[in-house]
Amino acid sequence: MRTMPADRGRWLAVDWGERRIGLALSDPSGTIATPAGVIVRRTGKRPPVAELVRRAEALEARAFVMGLPLDGEGEDTPRATECRRIASELTRRTKMPVALLDERFTTATALRAIRDMGGSTRGRKGEVDALAATVLLQQALRMPSLAALDDDSPSAEADVTTT
């Protein structure tokens, strides 16, 4: 089984949503995660995988951490199935490792953090999505090791489910 790079480097986290894709990037040492913007999805268009690849290259990412939106029981949702397909496509196109990580509660954590700092979330959906990706990435960076999809695995079964 393939694992994420032990020497870390920059990892790009992806919070895949129906309308927006939140992004976060780790520092070169793989210690700190920060928001890295958002990609707006266009209704009825293909998933913006090429844009995601361009962003990863521009940000000098070495690996991806893709949020996996599971249901309350830890089972796949239709969007989780889509995320698995996108993760496989990212692995195929970039040859970079892609880890799937349970993203339950990342948006709630991001919303709570904004409110705790006295901020408002009104009109800041993109920022919330990027912050949710940051929460996801920080979780991944705290893990001693993280499984990644195999280069030749179309099933995209490697994932970590945490709550």
BELNORNOR-V297924 format. One record per helix or strand of 2 or more residues. SS is the DSSP state (2 for helix, 1 for strand). FROM is the first residue (numbers start at 1). TO is the last residue. Records with the same first field share a line. If there is no record, write none. Layout:
SS: FROM-TO + FROM-TO
This chain:
1: 11-16 + 20-26 + 33-40 + 63-68 + 97-102 + 159-160
2: 49-58 + 78-94 + 106-116 + 125-142
